[in-house]
Amino acid sequence: MFNDATGFDRIFIACGYTDLRRGIDGLARIVESEFCLDPFQNILLLFCGKRTDRIKGLLWEGDGFVLLNKRLEDGKFQWPRSKKEAKEITQRQFRWL
């Protein structure tokens, strides 16, 4: 499910920098207040901090949130830094991450 992004209605990345010290509640607030999205939908939301070797994902599973954390051992994520918005990506783009 997480590797190929099947099972999600939509996938969004949070452009710009996100403070990855935030937990579930802090990331859910960003989703609601800054991006005007409902975090309680079947969507995967991805966040990246200043260190581009790690990302966090937030997912609602119907009875609670799942917080995903991925750190690359080698390399960096190519992440859009210019705007503070949520950008929808395709399942294919997700696999490229």
Residue, then its C-alpha position, 0 to 999 in steps of 0.5 A: m500500500f505505501n510503496d505503490a500508493t494504492g488505496f489512497d484517493r489522493i496524494f498531496i505534498a506540502c511544498g516548502y519547508t515543514d518543521l518535522r518536529r511536529g507530530i500528528d496533531g501539528l501536521a493535521r492543523i497545517v493541513e486544515s488551516e494552511f491547505c484547507l484540506d480535510p485530514f480525515q479523508n482517505i488522502l496521504l499528505l507528505f511533508c519535508g523539512k530543511r534536511t531533504d533526506r527525510i519526509k513524514g506522511l500523515l494518513w487517516e485510517g478511519d479510526g486514527f492517524v498513522l504517522l509515517n517517517k522515511r529517512l534516506e540512507d543515501g541521497k536526497f528528496q527533490w522537493p518543491r521549495s518555492k510555495k507554501e501550498a499543498k500540491e496534488i501528485t499522481q501515484r506514479q509521481f509518488r513512486w518516483l519519490 
